Every structure is written in structure tokens, then in C-alpha cells.
């Protein structure tokens, strides 16, 4: 239940359209709901402005379907990340309105309109095409949270003129998400070009000495560009959430 839904319910009680007992019944499961294998935090939209997001990895298909069903039953949009093809197929069978995206590995059931809440666009920038799955996770999640997203892909330092040519687009963004594997240098380059926060996302893309993204992570953590902060390896969702909080216009 989001702030608008609570306000509407209270107004309905005040006008005498909803009985107090009926309102209490609707609010009873507001803090959380125990499904045995999961405890769904229905209060999160009130606290943080966006409902609980479901991590598909490590859960069974039946578990994810049950969690999404309860989130939907409470009138909230349901976003699931790290959804493989089998889980995506099961979710779209169960929820025909759900939109599954194989590249970002996300599934979004958005029965409520997604309201634009950003002060400006969020730019998602990748060093290479191999970074697209993590970048698209960030982009899709940021859009689901009410942001306009600018996508600037495959503009890494091996051909940095490609990035420089997009300077005007970079300058439009209020927050930027830089996604890169290998040595992760693009985050520093972007940080030196713009006067906006940069969230760096190291990816596990690279050859042996990249150590599954550790080299990019350390490179981004040691950036000499001011204003660059770093999330965990392959954590496009975390970058999107942080960028959304930075970008949000409060109601």
C-alpha cells in the first residue's frame, strides 16, 4: 500500500463510505505478511517510496509467483529482478500483464500507472555491449521507479571519442550510472566530465585477471574523479535504486 492508497482509504472512512472495521481489515497486513517461506514488507512503499522488489535468483518459481501474487493483491506494482527464461515464462503465464525482459532479466507487473518522479533524466552509460545485461537491469528498474532514462551504450575508453561526442546528452542527466567491466575506467572519465553524481557499477565482464569484476570494482573505488560512488559487482538494481533516491522529487 502506497501513501496515496492510505490517504484515499482514510478519506473514505472520514466521508463514511468505508466502515472502520473494513478499513482495519485492509490495514491489518500493512506492516508485513508472513507466507512461511517469505515475509513480504507491504510497508516499504510508505517508508521508502517504492514497494519491495523481488530477487528471483535463489528462489523457486512457485515462491516467486506467490510473492508477486501477494504484492499485486495489495495493489502495488511488482518488480522482480534476476529472472531467468523459465521463471519469466511461468510469471507471464500466471500474470498475462507482466512484462518480462530477457536482456535485463527483469519482470514487471505494473497495474498501477508509473508516475514520473524524477527531477530530470538518469543516464545509463556502458563501456561495452557485454555490459548490457547489468545496464538494462539498471535502466528498467530506474524506469519502473518513475524516472526518464537516457541510454548511452558502448562508449568505453578504447574509443573515448564516442563518449565525448555524447557530452550534451551526459549534461542533460541529473544522475549518471556508469557500467563497465575490464578495468572500469569509464566511471572516472564520466566523473571528470560532468557536475552530477556518478554511480559506478563494476561488471564481471573481462578476462582472467579481471577476477570476475574485482579489478573493475577496485578501479572504480580508487577513482580520482570526485563525485563517483560505487555499488557491488553486477548490481544494476542497486545503482538504479540509489539514483532514483537522488533524483526523486518528493510529493
N, C-alpha and C positions, 0 to 999 in steps of 0.2 A: 504494500500500500504506500503510495507516494503522498507528498504533502497536499496536493490538490484533492486527492481522494479522501483524505482525512478531513480536510476543510469542508468538502461537499457533504460528507456524512454528518458532521457536526451542524452544518447549516440546515440539513434536512431534519435533524432532531429538533433544532430550535424552531423550525416552522411547523412542527407537529406532523410532518409527513412520514417520519420513521420513529417507531416506538423505541424507548430506551433499551428494552430487553433485546430488540433486534439489533440495535447498534452495538450493544455489548457482545452479542454473538459474533458480529463481524470483527470486532476488535480483539476477541479472545486469543486468536492465534497471531496477533500482530507482532509480538516480540520475536517469536520463533516457532517452528513446527518440527516436531520430532518424528521422523519416518523410520526410526530404528537404525538404519544404516547411514542416515544423514540428518542433520539438524539445520533446517532452512531458515536463514535470517531474513524474515519478512520486514524487519525494522530498518534494514540497511538503506533503503531509498530515502527514508526520513532523515537518517543520520548523515548520509554521505551524498545524497542526490542521485544515486543510481542503484538499481536492485542488485542483489547478489549475482555474480557471474559464475557459471558452472564450468569447472575444469573437467573436460571429458577424459583426459588421459588418466589411466589407472582405475577408472570406473567401468562397470559393465553397462551394456546398452540399456538393460532394464532399469538400472539405477538412475541413469541419466534421464531416461524417459519419465520416470516417476518424479524426479526433482523438477524437471521442466513443467510437467503437468500441474504440480502444486504452485509453482511460481505464476503460471498462466491463470490458474484458478483464482488467484488473489489479484488479478487484474494488472499484473506487471509484465513488461516485456522481458523475454527470457533470452539471454545471450550465453552461448556455450562455446568454449574455445578448445583447441586441440581435439578436433572431431575427425576421426578417420572416415574412410569411404563407407565402411559397413555401418558405423554409427550414424553417419549422415543420411544414409538410405533409410535406416529404421526411424530416425526422427522425422524425416519428411513424409514417411508413410503414416506415422502417428499424428503428425501435425501438418496437414497439407499446405498451410500458410507459411510454414517455416522456410526460410531462405538459407540453403546450405552452399557454402563456397569452398571448393576443394583446394584452391590455392592458399587461402588464409587459414583453412581448416577451422572455420567458424560456422555456427548455425544460429540464426537469429529469428526468433518468433516475436514479431512486432505488431501486436494487435492494437496497441495504443500509438497515436501519432508521435513521431520523434520530433521533439521541439528543438529548434536551433537555439543553443545556449552560449555559444562561443562569442568572445569579443571580436574575433577575427578568425581567419583560417589557420589550421595546423598543417604544416608542410611535412610530408614523409619523404625522406631522401635516401636512396640506396647507392652504395658504391658499385654494386654489380647486380646482374639479373639473378644470380644464385641467391641473393638476399631477399628475393621477392616473397617467399612464404612468411617470413618474420615481418617484413614491411607491410604486407597486406593484412596480417593479423593486427598490426598497429592501426592501419588505415580504417579497416572495417570496424574495429572496436571504437575508434575515435568518432566515426560517423554515427554509430549506434548510441553514443553518449551525447549526440546533439551538436557535433562540430562539422564545419565545412573542412574538407581535406584536399590539399594540393599534393599530387603525386609527382615526384621527380626521380626517375629511376635510371640506373646505370650511368652514373656521372662521377665515377671514382677517380682517385688521384693518378692513375695510369694515363688518364686523358683529362687533366683537370680543367682544360678549356671548356669542356662540356658543362661543368658546374658553373664556371664563371659566366657562361652565356645565359644561365638561368638566374642571374643575380636579381633581376627585377621581380621574379617570382618568389625568390627567397625573402626579399624585403617585404612582400605582402603578408607574410606569415607572422602571427603573434607568438607562436611556439614552433620549434622545429624538432623533428625526430630524425636522427642520423643513424642509419642502419648499415653495418659493414662487418665483414669478416676479415680474413687475412691479417693485416696489421692495424686495421681500424682507423687509418689516418684521416678519413674524410670528416670525422667529427671535429677534429682540430681545425681543419680548413674552414668548415662552415662556421665554427665558433669565432674564427678570426675575421669573417666577412659580415656578420650580422650583429645587431644590437638587441637580440631577443634570446630567451632561454633556449638552450640546445640540450635535448635528451639523447644521449648516445646509447645505441643498442648493439652490443657485440653479437655477432652470429658465429655459429660453429662451422662456417664455410672456410675452407683452407686446406693446405697440405699438412703433412705430419707435424712440422714444428709450430703450427698454429695451435696445437694441443686442444682441438675441439672448441676453439673460441677463446681460450685463455690468453693467447697473445693479443687478440683484439681488445679483450677486457682490460688487460694491464696497460695497453697503449692508450685506451680512452681514459682510464683512471689517472694516467700520468700526462694528460693533455696540458699543454702550456697555454691554451686558449681559455680565457676567463668565461664563465657562464656555462660551461659544459658539465652536466651531471650524467651519471651512468647507471643503467639498470643491469639486471643479470643477463647472462648469455641467452640469446634467442627469446627474450622476454618482450615481445612486441606488445602484448596486452598491458604489462606494467608501464611501459612507456606511454601508451595511449591514455591510461587512467591518470597518470601524473600530468600529462599535457592537458587533459580535459579539466583537471582541477585548477591548473594555472590559467587556463583560458576562459573559465566559466564566468558568465555574468549571473550573479545571484538574483533570484526572483524577488 
